[in-house]
Amino acid sequence: MKVTPAPAHYRVLSPPGPEGGKTVAVFPSALGDLQAQATGSGAPLGVFIESADVTGVSLRVFTPTGEKGSSDSGALAALAFLQAQGALLDVVDVRMDGEVVAGQLCGGEWLLRQGDVDVREVEADLSPIGPTVGTAWLASAGRPNLVVEVADAAMLERFTPDAESISALNRATGTTGLILFTPGGPNRADVSFRAFGPLKGFLEDGASSNMFACLVGVLGTLGRLPTTTNMIRGAQRMPGAPSRLTAQFTLGPDSVSDVWVGGRAERLEP
């Protein structure tokens, strides 16, 4: 009887310290009952390596209850697992759910390409959110999100999301998610934010690469991205589940393009 290898567990997109990020179980092969293995791993996400060579990897991703399709967190964990074995070049293709996403190793962290970000102002009744600053923005790196600056870090931390009001705000603005942000943050972060998506099937996400890419686009439009470096750090502040994401970008005169997002992936001891 063939025994499937035990998974390696990773903590992905975590800030410094023992808490936060997402736990991912990485399975070295895609053999047997994948759903049963993902469920039995004890992790909220299981990623199976179907095939891999130095230029790329094919993955399948499962939650404890079903196949997810694609996951940036799962991909980052799988890339860290393979890179530790010396099995990858520094630039690779990641295949998940019929799509191909480029990945690159940068400063010891894997980043995935989110693409160009389209940004425009949008009118919206923001009273359900509370005190806000300036204009609301529609930002899209493939999926449109409403991006709003709140008064300060305390306001960001104490915000209590309501699925119905957020959904109504998204429908009114033609968006599918809501991003609240404020400058600065813990561990020398450049910006702190929270990400909500009841229309996407979740109330709040603890680590969202695509939504951070959208926020980077808005920061570029506001003239708040650094000009001496092409990277920033974001502190995602979901209560009880903080994360830290890294973004690399190309800053043009009028827009932000070629945004990559990722972060560290730490292997956990058995």
C-alpha positions as CSV (number, residue, x, y, z in Angstrom):
1,M,0.0,0.0,0.0
2,K,1.4,3.4,-1.1
3,V,1.6,5.9,1.8
4,T,1.2,9.6,0.9
5,P,3.8,11.9,2.4
6,A,2.9,13.9,5.4
7,P,2.3,17.6,4.8
8,A,4.7,20.4,5.8
9,H,2.9,23.2,7.7
10,Y,3.7,26.9,6.9
11,R,2.7,30.2,8.5
12,V,2.3,32.6,5.6
13,L,2.1,36.4,5.5
14,S,2.7,36.7,9.2
15,P,4.1,39.7,11.0
16,P,7.2,39.3,13.3
17,G,6.3,37.3,16.4
18,P,4.4,34.1,17.1
19,E,0.9,35.2,16.1
20,G,-1.0,36.0,12.9
21,G,-0.7,35.1,9.2
22,K,-2.4,32.1,7.6
23,T,-1.5,28.4,8.3
24,V,-1.1,26.3,5.2
25,A,-0.5,22.5,4.9
26,V,1.8,21.8,1.8
27,F,1.5,18.3,0.4
28,P,4.5,17.2,-1.7
29,S,2.2,15.3,-4.1
30,A,-1.4,15.1,-5.3
31,L,-2.1,11.4,-4.7
32,G,-5.1,9.7,-3.1
33,D,-8.1,11.4,-1.6
34,L,-7.0,15.0,-1.6
35,Q,-10.1,16.3,0.2
36,A,-9.7,13.8,3.1
37,Q,-6.0,14.7,3.4
38,A,-6.7,18.4,3.5
39,T,-9.5,17.9,6.1
40,G,-7.2,15.8,8.2
41,S,-4.3,18.2,8.1
42,G,-5.7,20.5,10.7
43,A,-4.9,23.5,8.6
44,P,-7.5,25.9,7.2
45,L,-5.8,25.5,3.8
46,G,-4.1,22.6,2.1
47,V,-2.1,22.9,-1.1
48,F,-1.1,19.9,-3.2
49,I,1.8,20.0,-5.6
50,E,0.7,18.2,-8.8
51,S,3.9,18.8,-10.7
52,A,7.0,21.0,-10.4
53,D,10.2,21.8,-12.3
54,V,12.7,24.7,-12.0
55,T,10.5,27.0,-14.1
56,G,7.1,26.4,-12.5
57,V,4.6,24.5,-10.4
58,S,1.0,23.2,-10.7
59,L,-1.1,23.3,-7.6
60,R,-4.5,22.3,-6.3
61,V,-5.9,24.0,-3.2
62,F,-8.5,22.7,-0.7
63,T,-10.2,24.0,2.4
64,P,-11.4,21.5,5.0
65,T,-14.7,21.4,3.2
66,G,-14.0,21.7,-0.5
67,E,-11.7,22.6,-3.4
68,K,-10.9,26.3,-3.3
69,G,-9.5,26.7,-6.9
70,S,-6.7,29.2,-6.3
71,S,-5.1,30.8,-3.3
72,D,-2.1,33.2,-3.1
73,S,-1.4,32.1,0.4
74,G,-1.3,28.5,-0.7
75,A,1.0,29.3,-3.6
76,L,3.4,31.2,-1.4
77,A,3.6,28.3,1.0
78,A,4.2,25.8,-1.9
79,L,6.9,28.0,-3.4
80,A,8.7,28.4,-0.1
81,F,8.6,24.6,0.4
82,L,10.1,23.9,-3.1
83,Q,12.6,26.8,-2.9
84,A,14.0,25.3,0.4
85,Q,14.7,22.1,-1.6
86,G,16.5,24.1,-4.3
87,A,13.9,23.0,-6.8
88,L,13.0,26.4,-8.3
89,L,14.5,29.4,-10.2
90,D,13.9,32.8,-8.8
91,V,11.2,33.5,-11.4
92,V,8.5,30.9,-12.0
93,D,5.0,30.3,-13.3
94,V,2.4,29.1,-10.8
95,R,-0.6,27.2,-12.3
96,M,-3.8,27.0,-10.3
97,D,-7.4,26.5,-11.3
98,G,-6.6,26.8,-15.0
99,E,-4.7,30.1,-14.6
100,V,-1.0,31.0,-14.7
101,V,0.4,33.6,-12.3
102,A,4.0,34.7,-12.3
103,G,6.0,34.4,-9.1
104,Q,9.4,35.9,-8.1
105,L,11.7,35.5,-5.2
106,C,12.7,38.9,-3.8
107,G,14.7,39.5,-0.6
108,G,13.9,36.0,0.6
109,E,10.1,36.4,0.1
110,W,8.0,35.1,-2.7
111,L,5.8,37.6,-4.5
112,L,3.0,36.9,-7.0
113,R,2.1,39.3,-9.8
114,Q,-1.2,41.0,-9.4
115,G,-0.9,43.1,-12.5
116,D,-1.7,46.8,-13.3
117,V,-4.1,48.7,-11.0
118,D,-6.9,50.9,-12.4
119,V,-8.0,53.7,-10.0
120,R,-10.7,56.3,-10.2
121,E,-12.7,58.4,-7.8
122,V,-16.2,57.3,-6.9
123,E,-19.1,58.9,-5.2
124,A,-20.6,57.0,-2.3
125,D,-22.5,57.5,0.9
126,L,-19.9,56.5,3.5
127,S,-21.9,57.2,6.6
128,P,-22.2,53.5,7.5
129,I,-18.5,53.3,7.9
130,G,-18.0,56.3,10.2
131,P,-15.4,59.0,10.1
132,T,-13.5,58.9,6.8
133,V,-10.9,61.0,5.1
134,G,-11.0,62.4,1.6
135,T,-12.4,60.7,-1.5
136,A,-13.5,57.2,-2.0
137,W,-11.8,55.3,-4.7
138,L,-12.6,52.4,-7.0
139,A,-9.5,50.3,-7.6
140,S,-9.2,47.1,-9.6
141,A,-6.4,44.6,-10.2
142,G,-8.9,42.3,-11.9
143,R,-11.6,42.7,-9.2
144,P,-13.1,46.1,-8.3
145,N,-12.8,47.2,-4.7
146,L,-13.9,50.3,-2.9
147,V,-11.0,51.9,-1.0
148,V,-11.6,54.4,1.8
149,E,-9.3,56.1,4.2
150,V,-10.4,56.3,7.8
151,A,-9.5,58.9,10.4
152,D,-6.8,57.0,12.3
153,A,-5.5,53.7,13.5
154,A,-8.0,53.6,16.4
155,M,-10.9,54.0,14.0
156,L,-9.5,51.2,11.9
157,E,-9.1,48.8,14.8
158,R,-12.6,49.4,16.4
159,F,-14.5,49.3,13.1
160,T,-17.2,46.5,13.3
161,P,-18.2,45.2,9.9
162,D,-21.8,44.7,9.0
163,A,-22.3,42.4,6.0
164,E,-25.6,44.0,4.9
165,S,-24.3,47.6,4.9
166,I,-21.0,46.7,3.3
167,S,-22.8,44.7,0.6
168,A,-25.2,47.6,-0.1
169,L,-22.2,50.0,-0.4
170,N,-20.5,47.6,-2.8
171,R,-23.6,47.3,-4.9
172,A,-24.1,51.1,-5.0
173,T,-20.5,51.6,-6.3
174,G,-20.2,48.6,-8.6
175,T,-17.5,47.0,-6.4
176,T,-17.1,43.6,-4.8
177,G,-15.0,44.4,-1.7
178,L,-14.2,47.2,0.7
179,I,-10.7,48.2,1.9
180,L,-10.3,50.6,4.9
181,F,-6.8,52.0,5.5
182,T,-4.8,54.5,7.4
183,P,-1.1,55.5,7.2
184,G,1.6,53.7,9.2
185,G,1.3,50.7,11.4
186,P,3.1,48.2,13.6
187,N,6.5,46.7,12.7
188,R,7.4,49.7,10.6
189,A,4.5,49.2,8.2
190,D,3.9,51.9,5.6
191,V,0.1,51.5,5.8
192,S,-2.5,49.6,7.8
193,F,-5.7,48.2,6.3
194,R,-8.6,45.8,6.7
195,A,-10.4,44.0,3.8
196,F,-14.0,43.0,3.7
197,G,-15.9,41.0,1.0
198,P,-19.4,39.7,1.9
199,L,-20.3,39.7,-1.8
200,K,-17.2,37.5,-2.3
201,G,-18.4,35.0,0.3
202,F,-16.4,36.3,3.4
203,L,-17.0,39.0,5.9
204,E,-13.3,39.9,6.5
205,D,-10.1,38.5,5.0
206,G,-7.0,38.3,7.2
207,A,-4.5,38.4,4.3
208,S,-5.6,39.5,0.9
209,S,-2.9,40.0,-1.8
210,N,-5.2,41.3,-4.5
211,M,-6.9,43.8,-2.2
212,F,-3.5,45.1,-1.0
213,A,-2.5,45.6,-4.6
214,C,-5.6,47.7,-5.1
215,L,-4.6,49.8,-2.0
216,V,-1.1,50.3,-3.5
217,G,-2.7,51.7,-6.6
218,V,-4.7,54.2,-4.6
219,L,-1.6,55.2,-2.6
220,G,0.1,55.9,-5.9
221,T,-2.8,58.0,-7.1
222,L,-2.6,60.0,-3.8
223,G,1.2,60.5,-4.2
224,R,2.0,58.5,-1.1
225,L,4.2,55.8,-2.5
226,P,8.0,56.2,-1.9
227,T,10.1,57.4,-4.8
228,T,13.4,56.0,-3.4
229,T,12.3,52.4,-3.4
230,N,9.7,50.3,-5.3
231,M,8.5,48.3,-2.2
232,I,6.2,48.9,0.7
233,R,4.9,46.9,3.7
234,G,1.3,46.7,4.6
235,A,-0.1,45.6,8.0
236,Q,-3.4,43.9,7.6
237,R,-5.3,44.3,10.9
238,M,-8.1,41.7,11.1
239,P,-8.8,41.5,14.8
240,G,-7.0,38.4,16.3
241,A,-5.3,37.6,13.0
242,P,-2.8,40.2,11.9
243,S,-0.8,39.8,8.7
244,R,2.1,41.6,7.0
245,L,2.3,41.8,3.2
246,T,5.0,43.1,0.9
247,A,4.2,44.9,-2.4
248,Q,6.6,45.7,-5.3
249,F,5.4,48.2,-7.9
250,T,6.3,50.3,-10.9
251,L,5.4,54.0,-10.3
252,G,4.6,56.0,-13.4
253,P,3.7,59.7,-13.7
254,D,0.0,59.0,-13.5
255,S,-0.5,55.4,-12.3
256,V,0.9,52.4,-10.6
257,S,1.6,49.3,-12.7
258,D,3.0,45.8,-12.5
259,V,2.2,45.2,-8.8
260,W,3.5,42.1,-7.1
261,V,2.4,41.1,-3.6
262,G,3.6,38.4,-1.2
263,G,5.5,38.0,2.0
264,R,7.3,35.6,4.2
265,A,6.4,31.9,4.6
266,E,7.8,30.3,7.8
267,R,7.9,26.5,8.1
268,L,6.4,25.4,11.4
269,E,7.9,22.6,13.4
270,P,5.9,19.4,13.7
